[in-house]
Amino acid sequence: MGTQDKRIDAYIAKSAEFARPILTYLREVVHEGCPEVQETIKWGFPNFDYKGIMCGLAAFKQHCAFGFWKGNLIFDAKENKSEDAMGQFGRITSLKGLPSKKVLIGYVKRARQLNDDGIKVARKVTPPSERKELKVPDYFMAAIRKNKKALATFEGFPYSKKKDYVEWVTEAKTEETREKRIQTSVEWMAEGKGRNWKYEKK
C-alpha cells in the first residue's frame, strides 16, 4: 500500500484557496493510478515516488503545476506544455484546465510502468564548448561588484548557476521587480547561495 505524508497535507493547507482543490484532486489521481505510491517532499514540493521519483506537484501564487519525472517518455511534443510552466500541463489555474480523470490516471500508470521496467531518462548535458557566452547586463554586474562576497560567489559559480541569476533578473516584467531581484540576488550570493538554493538538496 502507498503512504501519505502529513507535510503534503500542510503544503496544501498553506496554498492559495484556488490551488487547494487542484492539489487535492491531483493527489487522489496519483494514488488511484498507483496505489503503492510513496509521498514525500523534495525541493520544497510534494513528490510521489514509486521505485524512484515518479511525479510531483507545486502551487504558486496564481497557478499550480503537475509534472512527471520521465515526462518526455510519456507525452508527445503536442501534449507537452513544459515551456509554459513547470511540469507538462502548463499553468493550471482550475480543474477545468486539466485532462479528464481517465487520461490523467493513464499518465500515472504509464509513469509507473516505466519505473517498473527500470527505464532511465537520458539527461542531455551541454558541453562547455557548445554553450553560448553568458551576457551579464552591466547594471547587474555593477550591483554585484559593490559586494565583495557576492562578487566572489558569482565569479566562482559554474555557468548554470550564473545563468539562473541572470535570467531571473532580466526576465523581470517591471523595473521595480528587476531592482528587487537584483537586491535579493546580491544578498543571496553574499551568503554563498545559488538562485534555487531553497530547492537544492542539503
C-alpha positions as CSV (number, residue, x, y, z in Angstrom):
1,M,0.0,0.0,0.0
2,G,1.0,3.6,-0.5
3,T,1.7,6.2,2.1
4,Q,0.5,9.7,2.7
5,D,2.8,12.4,4.1
6,K,1.4,14.9,6.6
7,R,3.8,17.5,5.2
8,I,1.8,17.4,2.0
9,D,-1.4,18.0,4.0
10,A,0.3,21.1,5.4
11,Y,1.6,22.2,2.0
12,I,-1.9,22.0,0.5
13,A,-3.4,23.8,3.6
14,K,-1.0,26.7,3.2
15,S,-1.5,27.0,-0.6
16,A,-3.8,29.7,-2.1
17,E,-7.5,29.0,-2.0
18,F,-7.8,28.3,-5.7
19,A,-4.9,25.8,-5.5
20,R,-6.2,23.5,-2.8
21,P,-8.9,21.6,-4.8
22,I,-6.5,21.2,-7.7
23,L,-3.7,19.8,-5.5
24,T,-6.1,17.6,-3.6
25,Y,-7.6,16.2,-6.8
26,L,-4.2,15.5,-8.4
27,R,-3.0,13.8,-5.3
28,E,-6.0,11.5,-5.4
29,V,-5.5,10.8,-9.0
30,V,-1.8,9.7,-8.4
31,H,-2.9,7.4,-5.6
32,E,-5.6,5.9,-7.8
33,G,-3.3,5.3,-10.7
34,C,-0.5,3.9,-8.5
35,P,-1.9,2.6,-5.1
36,E,1.7,1.8,-4.0
37,V,3.0,5.3,-4.4
38,Q,5.0,6.9,-1.5
39,E,4.5,10.5,-0.7
40,T,7.4,12.8,0.2
41,I,8.6,16.4,0.0
42,K,11.6,17.1,-2.3
43,W,13.0,20.5,-3.3
44,G,10.2,22.0,-1.2
45,F,7.4,20.5,-3.3
46,P,5.1,17.4,-2.9
47,N,6.6,14.4,-4.8
48,F,5.4,10.9,-5.4
49,D,7.8,8.0,-5.5
50,Y,7.4,4.5,-6.8
51,K,10.6,2.6,-7.4
52,G,12.2,6.1,-7.8
53,I,10.7,9.6,-8.5
54,M,7.5,9.4,-10.5
55,C,5.8,12.8,-10.4
56,G,5.3,16.0,-8.4
57,L,3.0,18.9,-7.6
58,A,3.6,22.6,-6.9
59,A,1.5,25.6,-6.1
60,F,2.4,29.2,-6.8
61,K,0.6,32.5,-6.3
62,Q,-1.5,32.3,-9.4
63,H,-1.1,28.8,-10.8
64,C,-0.3,25.2,-10.0
65,A,2.0,22.7,-11.8
66,F,2.0,19.0,-12.2
67,G,4.7,17.0,-13.8
68,F,6.2,13.6,-14.4
69,W,9.9,12.9,-13.9
70,K,10.0,10.9,-17.2
71,G,7.6,13.2,-19.0
72,N,9.5,13.0,-22.3
73,L,8.7,9.3,-22.5
74,I,5.0,9.8,-21.6
75,F,3.9,12.8,-23.6
76,D,4.4,13.7,-27.2
77,A,5.5,17.1,-28.3
78,K,2.0,18.4,-28.9
79,E,0.8,17.3,-25.4
80,N,3.8,18.6,-23.5
81,K,3.4,22.2,-22.2
82,S,6.6,22.3,-20.2
83,E,7.6,25.5,-21.9
84,D,4.6,27.3,-20.3
85,A,5.3,26.2,-16.7
86,M,7.0,23.6,-14.6
87,G,5.6,20.1,-15.5
88,Q,3.8,19.0,-18.6
89,F,0.4,20.7,-18.1
90,G,1.3,24.4,-18.3
91,R,-0.1,26.9,-15.8
92,I,-3.0,25.1,-14.1
93,T,-5.5,27.6,-12.7
94,S,-8.6,25.4,-12.3
95,L,-9.7,21.8,-12.6
96,K,-11.2,22.7,-16.0
97,G,-7.7,23.2,-17.4
98,L,-6.8,19.5,-16.8
99,P,-7.4,16.5,-19.0
100,S,-10.1,14.0,-17.9
101,K,-9.5,11.8,-14.8
102,K,-9.3,8.8,-17.1
103,V,-6.5,10.4,-19.1
104,L,-4.6,11.6,-16.0
105,I,-4.7,8.1,-14.4
106,G,-3.4,6.7,-17.7
107,Y,-0.4,9.0,-17.5
108,V,0.2,7.9,-13.9
109,K,0.0,4.2,-15.0
110,R,2.5,4.8,-17.8
111,A,4.9,6.5,-15.4
112,R,4.5,3.6,-13.0
113,Q,5.2,1.1,-15.8
114,L,8.4,3.0,-16.8
115,N,9.7,2.7,-13.2
116,D,8.6,-0.9,-13.1
117,D,10.7,-1.6,-16.2
118,G,13.6,0.4,-14.8
119,I,13.8,2.7,-17.8
120,K,16.1,5.6,-17.3
121,V,15.8,9.1,-18.9
122,A,18.9,10.3,-20.6
123,R,19.9,13.7,-19.3
124,K,21.4,15.9,-22.0
125,V,24.5,17.7,-20.8
126,T,25.7,20.5,-23.0
127,P,29.5,20.5,-23.3
128,P,31.1,23.8,-22.2
129,S,32.4,24.2,-25.7
130,E,28.8,24.4,-27.1
131,R,27.5,26.9,-24.5
132,K,26.8,30.4,-25.6
133,E,28.8,33.0,-23.8
134,L,26.7,34.3,-20.9
135,K,25.9,38.0,-21.3
136,V,25.7,39.6,-17.8
137,P,24.0,43.0,-18.0
138,D,26.2,45.9,-16.9
139,Y,23.6,47.1,-14.3
140,F,23.6,43.7,-12.7
141,M,27.4,43.3,-12.7
142,A,27.7,46.8,-11.2
143,A,25.4,45.8,-8.3
144,I,27.3,42.6,-7.7
145,R,30.7,44.4,-7.6
146,K,29.5,46.6,-4.8
147,N,29.5,43.5,-2.5
148,K,32.9,41.6,-2.3
149,K,31.3,38.4,-1.0
150,A,28.6,38.4,-3.7
151,L,31.2,39.0,-6.4
152,A,33.4,36.2,-5.2
153,T,30.4,33.8,-5.1
154,F,29.3,34.9,-8.6
155,E,32.7,34.5,-10.1
156,G,33.1,31.1,-8.5
157,F,29.7,29.8,-9.8
158,P,29.6,27.4,-12.7
159,Y,27.9,28.6,-15.9
160,S,24.5,27.1,-15.0
161,K,24.3,29.0,-11.6
162,K,25.3,32.3,-13.2
163,K,22.7,31.8,-15.9
164,D,20.0,31.1,-13.2
165,Y,20.5,34.6,-11.7
166,V,21.0,36.4,-15.0
167,E,17.7,35.0,-16.4
168,W,15.8,35.7,-13.2
169,V,16.8,39.4,-13.3
170,T,16.5,40.0,-17.0
171,E,13.1,38.4,-17.2
172,A,11.5,40.8,-14.7
173,K,8.5,42.5,-16.2
174,T,8.9,45.9,-14.5
175,E,11.9,48.0,-13.4
176,E,10.7,47.7,-9.8
177,T,10.7,44.0,-9.9
178,R,14.1,43.9,-11.5
179,E,15.5,46.1,-8.8
180,K,14.1,43.9,-6.1
181,R,15.5,40.8,-7.8
182,I,18.9,42.4,-8.1
183,Q,18.9,43.3,-4.4
184,T,17.8,39.8,-3.5
185,S,20.4,38.2,-5.8
186,V,23.3,40.2,-4.2
187,E,22.1,39.3,-0.7
188,W,21.8,35.6,-1.6
189,M,25.2,35.5,-3.3
190,A,26.8,37.3,-0.4
191,E,25.6,34.3,1.7
192,G,27.1,31.9,-0.9
193,K,23.7,30.8,-2.2
194,G,22.6,29.9,-5.7
195,R,19.3,31.2,-7.2
196,N,17.5,28.0,-6.4
197,W,19.1,27.4,-3.0
198,K,15.7,26.7,-1.4
199,Y,15.2,23.6,-3.5
200,E,18.7,22.3,-3.5
201,K,19.4,19.1,-1.6
202,K,21.1,19.8,1.7
